Amino acid sequence: MKISVRQLPTLEFKYKNNRAVSNAATLLGVFGKLPKYFRIRRQLDDIVRETQPDVILNFFEPMAAFYAITRRRRPPVVAIGHQFMFQHPGYVRAPQLWKQLLSMKIYTRLLGARATRLALSLYAAPDLPGKRIVVGPPILRKQLFGLVSKPDGGFVLVYLLNHGYAGQIIAWSAKNPLTKLHCFYDKPGAPAEFQHSPSLTFHRLDGEKFLQMMAECRHVVCTAGFESVSEAAWLGKPLFLVPVENHIEQQVNALDAQQSGLGLAETSFNLDRLAELPDRLPVEKFQNWVNCAPEKLFAAINHAVNSAR
């Protein structure tokens, strides 16, 4: 969109040892910054009064949800996120995570309160008009659609949300030097590219480079982020998924992807099970679903506008 961009601070996760989500530190950070968050809400109020939007699109952003809940007179809101599938009866079930799931359902209700929710999903599922939920496919960056997927570039592509997992990759690579790995991570101060060994190369995060290498790789290993899973599925790349510790969204993403036949879910980066993955995933059904994204987005916007009348 050719419009000006204004950046405002927001809530953020805190991590322990650059790996696991720390719930206690995250909550303390939120409570410690409450006065700041009220100031941000006033800034959002000023922006809405100035720009006079017809609709507000909120991509699962807590401060925008806080604004929507606390302002009686405002434009209709469409809250967008795969997390809203937690409220759908057809979503993956994980009885062993019932406490975390309960917390996540409460959180998603707060972020989608007083809004029409566009629940992004890896597969089609019925809309729930009574709950103001429209189910839509992943909304993916346009660079993906110009790529040509190659069957096997002779390497495995790894994406780490947190660089604290790099040690596991290094340890496995040392025992399996015949498997070539290219690993993207968020390590501060890391060079653009660092060859750790003849079979293991680390890369600083780079969206364009990562996508191009995804189109060329054999398999994708990642920490179960929804967009990464969706991009690999579009390109037909089988997935090995290791969700971030204590990160309920990623834990359920991994289970959902595994049940959808997109790959394997594990608890550590012991990549021995890569041999169990197929060479390629079928893509036609998933790509047809992704192509419905504009239609579903417009349906959610129309629902929000009509509900506000």
C-alpha positions in Angstrom: 0.0 0.0 0.0 1.4 3.4 -1.0 0.6 5.1 2.3 2.7 6.5 5.2 3.6 4.1 7.9 3.7 5.1 11.6 5.3 2.7 14.1 4.2 2.4 17.7 5.5 0.2 20.5 3.5 -2.8 21.5 3.5 -5.8 23.8 6.2 -8.4 23.3 7.2 -11.9 24.4 10.2 -12.3 26.7 12.4 -15.4 26.2 14.6 -17.5 28.5 18.1 -18.4 27.2 17.0 -17.1 23.7 14.8 -20.2 23.4 11.7 -20.7 25.6 9.0 -18.2 26.1 9.1 -16.9 29.7 5.5 -16.4 30.8 6.4 -14.7 34.1 8.8 -12.2 32.4 6.3 -11.5 29.7 3.5 -10.7 32.2 5.8 -8.5 34.3 6.8 -6.6 31.3 3.2 -5.9 30.4 2.2 -4.8 33.9 5.3 -2.6 34.2 4.4 -0.7 31.0 0.7 -0.2 31.6 1.0 3.7 31.7 2.9 3.5 28.4 0.1 1.4 26.8 -2.6 3.9 27.7 -0.5 6.6 26.0 -0.2 4.4 22.9 -4.0 4.0 22.9 -4.5 7.8 22.9 -2.0 8.0 19.9 -4.2 5.4 18.1 -7.2 7.5 18.9 -5.6 10.5 17.4 -4.6 8.6 14.2 -8.1 7.3 13.7 -9.6 10.8 14.1 -7.0 12.2 11.7 -7.3 9.6 8.9 -11.0 8.7 9.2 -10.7 5.1 8.0 -13.8 3.2 6.8 -12.5 -0.1 8.4 -9.6 -1.0 10.7 -7.7 -4.2 9.9 -5.9 -5.5 13.0 -3.4 -8.3 12.3 -3.6 -9.8 15.8 -2.1 -6.7 17.3 -2.8 -6.3 21.1 -2.7 -2.5 21.2 -5.2 -2.2 18.3 -7.4 -4.7 20.1 -7.1 -2.6 23.3 -8.2 0.5 21.3 -11.2 -1.4 19.8 -12.4 -2.7 23.1 -12.2 0.7 24.9 -13.6 3.0 22.2 -17.4 2.9 21.8 -17.6 5.0 18.7 -15.0 3.9 16.1 -14.9 2.4 12.6 -15.7 -1.4 12.3 -12.7 -3.7 13.0 -11.6 -6.8 11.2 -9.2 -8.8 13.4 -7.0 -11.1 11.3 -4.9 -14.0 12.5 -4.5 -17.8 12.4 -4.9 -17.7 16.2 -8.6 -17.2 15.8 -8.9 -20.8 14.7 -8.5 -21.6 18.4 -12.2 -20.6 18.7 -13.3 -22.9 15.8 -14.7 -26.4 16.7 -13.0 -27.9 13.7 -9.5 -26.9 14.8 -6.9 -29.4 15.9 -7.4 -30.9 19.4 -4.6 -31.3 21.9 -6.0 -32.5 25.2 -2.5 -32.7 26.7 -2.3 -28.9 26.4 -5.7 -28.1 27.8 -4.4 -25.4 30.3 -2.5 -23.6 27.6 -5.3 -23.9 25.2 -7.8 -22.4 27.7 -5.4 -19.4 28.2 -5.1 -19.0 24.4 -8.8 -19.1 23.9 -9.3 -16.3 26.5 -6.5 -14.3 24.9 -7.9 -14.7 21.3 -11.4 -13.7 22.6 -9.9 -10.5 24.0 -8.0 -9.7 20.8 -11.1 -10.3 18.7 -13.6 -8.6 21.0 -16.1 -6.3 19.3 -14.6 -7.2 15.8 -15.2 -9.5 12.9 -12.5 -12.2 13.0 -10.8 -13.6 9.9 -9.4 -16.9 11.1 -6.5 -17.9 8.8 -6.3 -21.7 8.3 -4.2 -24.2 6.4 -7.4 -25.8 5.1 -11.0 -24.8 4.4 -13.5 -24.9 7.3 -17.0 -23.5 7.8 -17.5 -19.9 8.6 -19.3 -19.2 11.9 -21.5 -16.1 11.4 -22.9 -16.3 14.9 -19.4 -15.9 16.4 -18.5 -13.3 13.7 -15.8 -15.7 12.4 -14.8 -16.0 8.7 -12.3 -18.7 7.9 -9.8 -17.8 5.2 -6.5 -19.1 3.9 -3.0 -17.8 4.7 -2.3 -14.3 3.5 1.2 -14.7 2.0 3.8 -12.2 0.6 3.6 -11.7 -3.1 7.3 -12.6 -3.7 6.3 -16.2 -3.0 4.1 -16.5 -6.0 6.8 -15.6 -8.5 9.1 -18.5 -7.4 9.6 -21.7 -9.2 9.9 -24.7 -6.9 12.7 -27.0 -7.7 12.5 -30.7 -6.7 15.8 -30.9 -4.7 18.7 -28.4 -4.5 20.8 -30.8 -2.5 20.3 -29.1 0.9 18.0 -28.8 3.9 16.8 -25.3 4.8 16.5 -24.4 8.5 14.8 -21.4 10.1 15.2 -20.6 13.8 12.9 -18.1 15.5 15.4 -17.9 18.3 19.2 -18.4 17.9 19.4 -20.3 21.2 18.5 -23.4 19.2 21.7 -23.1 17.0 23.6 -25.4 19.3 21.3 -28.3 18.5 21.8 -27.7 14.7 25.5 -27.6 15.2 25.6 -30.8 17.2 23.4 -32.7 14.7 25.4 -31.5 11.7 28.7 -32.6 13.3 27.3 -36.2 13.5 25.8 -36.0 10.0 28.3 -34.2 7.8 26.9 -35.6 4.5 23.7 -33.6 4.9 24.1 -30.0 3.8 22.3 -27.5 6.0 21.6 -23.7 5.4 20.3 -22.1 8.6 18.7 -18.7 9.0 18.6 -17.2 12.5 18.3 -14.0 14.5 21.7 -13.9 16.3 22.6 -10.3 17.1 25.7 -9.1 15.3 25.9 -12.2 13.1 27.5 -11.8 9.7 25.3 -12.0 6.6 26.7 -15.5 6.0 29.0 -17.7 8.1 30.2 -21.1 7.1 30.5 -23.1 10.3 31.7 -26.2 8.5 31.6 -27.6 4.9 28.1 -28.9 5.5 26.6 -26.1 7.7 26.2 -22.4 6.8 24.5 -19.8 9.0 22.7 -16.8 7.5 21.4 -13.6 9.1 17.6 -13.2 8.6 16.9 -12.1 5.0 13.3 -12.6 3.7 14.1 -12.5 0.0 17.1 -14.8 0.3 15.2 -17.2 2.6 12.3 -17.6 0.1 14.6 -18.2 -2.8 16.4 -20.9 -0.9 13.1 -22.4 0.2 12.2 -22.9 -3.5 15.5 -24.7 -4.1 15.8 -26.9 -0.9 14.9 -30.5 -0.3 13.1 -30.1 3.1 12.3 -27.2 5.4 13.1 -27.3 9.2 11.6 -24.6 11.2 10.1 -23.5 14.5 6.4 -23.9 13.4 5.6 -20.3 12.6 2.3 -20.1 10.6 3.7 -18.1 7.7 6.8 -20.4 7.3 4.6 -23.5 7.3 2.3 -21.9 4.7 5.1 -20.8 2.4 6.7 -24.3 2.5 3.3 -25.9 1.8 2.7 -23.6 -1.2 6.1 -24.7 -2.7 5.5 -28.4 -1.9 8.4 -28.6 0.6 7.9 -31.3 3.4 8.4 -29.8 6.9 10.2 -30.9 10.0 8.7 -28.7 12.8 10.1 -28.0 16.3 7.8 -25.4 18.1 9.5 -22.9 20.4 9.3 -24.1 24.1 6.3 -22.8 26.0 4.9 -21.2 22.8 1.4 -22.6 22.6 0.7 -21.1 19.2 3.6 -22.9 17.7 2.9 -26.2 19.5 -0.6 -26.3 18.0 0.7 -25.1 14.6 3.0 -28.1 14.5 0.3 -30.5 15.4 -2.1 -29.0 12.9 0.5 -29.1 10.1 1.4 -32.7 11.0 -2.3 -33.8 11.0 -2.7 -32.0 7.6 0.0 -34.2 6.1 2.6 -31.4 5.7 5.4 -32.9 7.7 6.6 -34.1 11.1 6.4 -32.4 14.5 9.2 -33.0 17.1 10.4 -31.5 20.4 14.1 -31.0 19.4 16.3 -30.5 16.4 17.3 -34.1 16.2 17.0 -34.3 12.4 17.3 -38.0 12.1 13.7 -38.3 11.1 14.2 -36.2 7.9 14.6 -39.6 6.2 10.9 -40.2 6.9 9.7 -37.2 4.9 8.6 -37.5 1.3 10.5 -35.8 -1.5 7.6 -33.4 -2.3 4.1 -32.5 -1.1 1.1 -32.2 -3.4 0.3 -28.5 -3.9 -2.8 -28.1 -6.0 -5.4 -28.3 -3.2 -3.4 -25.9 -0.9 -2.6 -23.4 -3.7 -6.3 -23.3 -4.7 -7.2 -22.6 -1.1 -4.6 -19.8 -0.8 -5.9 -18.2 -4.0 -9.2 -17.6 -2.1 -7.6 -15.1 0.2 -8.9 -11.9 -1.5 -12.5 -13.3 -1.6 -12.3 -14.2 2.1 -10.8 -10.9 3.2 -13.6 -9.0 1.4 -16.2 -11.2 3.0 -14.8 -10.4 6.4 -14.7 -6.7 5.6 -18.3 -6.8 4.4 -19.4 -8.6 7.5 -17.8 -6.1 9.8 -19.3 -3.1 7.9 -22.8 -4.6 7.8 -22.6 -5.6 11.5 -21.8 -2.0 12.4 -24.9 -0.5 10.7 
